[in-house]
Amino acid sequence: ARLLIAADCVPFACGDFHNQILAGKVLLVGCPKLDDASLYVEKLSQIFAHNDPESVEIAFMEVPCCSGLVRIVQEALRRADMDLQPTLTRISIRGERLDG
């Protein structure tokens, strides 16, 4: 599967989220600021270790706290011993795609 790991505010900020970002991918959602980051690392590392994702994309907001999602996914990939570089999709507070 092609995995999309998105911060929970991304679909609300990006009005065309389903067509622009989600289409054809399996979605996992979380908040790096308000949720338990260590739990996410553990769960994601298990998902990566027991599956062979075709790709991983991280969709996150431009706000500072949201970059934690990138670190969480990178650590989970490292723990699962996966040599896979995630695609980064950064979204502005106005819902526009920015350079990753």
Secondary structure, 3 states (H helix, E strand, C coil): CEEEEEECCHHHHCCCHHHHHHCCCEEEEECCCCCCHHHHHHHHHHHHHHCCCCEEEEEEECCHHHHHHHHHHHHHHHHCCCCCCCEEEEECCCCCEECC
